[in-house]
Amino acid sequence: MSEPINYRPIAEVQNFTEFPAHVKVNNQPYYIVEAPLKDGEEQTYNLISAICPHAGGLVRPHLNELICPLHYWCFDKATGESTNIPGEQLDCYPLVIEDGKFMARML
């Protein structure tokens, strides 16, 4: 038998009107971002780590990317996949909305 999936509240949806939106989870920095939109489906969201996997710098939003100011590693702001270093990415978790809250699998 499989174990139930446990989700935890991250933030109230009503508190955010622009994305990426900076939040802290377990005292660690993340961004709530709009996931890539699929035809005919409602907008979904991801939770992406704000910590660069290269040298631990804090990535910052710039246009359609999240960029680490230490060495300019760049990441797609919707998926966390690197746009200039093949095979690298920021930790990314899908979010669900339940009772007006962004919910993430237990991190």
ABEGO torsion letter per residue (X at the ends): XBBBBBBBBABBAAABABOBBBBBBGGBBBBBBBBBBBBGBBBBBBBBBABBAAAGBBBBBBEABBBBAAAGBBBBAAAGBBAABBGBBBBBBBBBBBGGBBBBBBX
